[in-house]
Amino acid sequence: MAYYDENYRYRVAVAVDFTTLSGTGTNDVSFTVPRFWDQFWGTIQADGDDVRVCDSDGATLLDYQWSTFTYASRAGVIEVDNVPYTSLPAAGGTKVIWLYFGYDAATDGSSSFTASGALTGVIELLQADPGMLARVAVERAGSETNLVNLPITDEEDALRVYIDLDARLRRRCARHNSANLGEEIEQVTTIVVDDQDADVASSTDDANTRIVSCGQGRGSIISVQVDGSQLTDGSNYALKATVRTSEGQIIQPRVGLLCQNTRPRS
């Protein structure tokens, strides 16, 4: 994947839920910069001029503006104009855009526009090693074998499952467009299915499906929120994801979910 400008020391993935839209088009996006994000607030200019927003290819600039910005109190909301989307495979899914920051000599790059019908973007930062983690290794195309089986109960309405795709994303041996980060996640859709491979309605929420930024700005981990209250104790399920990467690769990891109420609770 391209990197917009090597003068920008950092970047982070912003996940946007486009499931309500179909086909191909554009839509405005709004996202809040986390107040507790020390790396961002301790790095940017006091006037917020050194931020840029790029499309999922990492390099195509998108028009943005601060709709809220107070440096002293760490309050910031960014609006992005006309973010393009394409259905995958039949609905918009979760798409990635990139927030760049950390260039001391940057001048104001913001635009001025009236945001309309903005979808919500989310920044999720990996603060520690996640507990419910499945790592994706090389696998046979179309395999229905679970990567790993994870425990869940029918009392959990907000269990977050992490799928690490780092081993499946291609790395570059040489620098390319100011970076050698390689392949990145571009778009994701997720469903939970039962043991008959039938979709369990409302078991996942695309508004809570995110791409986690970790390690030099790589977005290689999917974070999916599963609603255990839609599941039945004693039954087996699977979380299935369809992932399109920045280089056109389609990856379809599958994580088993064992619904058992007797497991120890942390």
Secondary structure by P-SEA (a helix, b strand, c coil): cccccccccbbbbbbbbcccccccbbbbbbbbccccaaaaaacccccccccccccccccbbbbbbccccccccbbbbbbbcbbbbbbccccccbbbbbbbcccccccccbbbbbbcbbbbbbbbbbcccccbbbbbcccccccccccbbbbbcccccbbbbbbbccccbbbbcccccccccccccccbbbbbbcccccccccccccccbbbbbcccccccbbbbbbccccccccbbbbbbbbbbcccbbbbbbbbbbbbccccccc
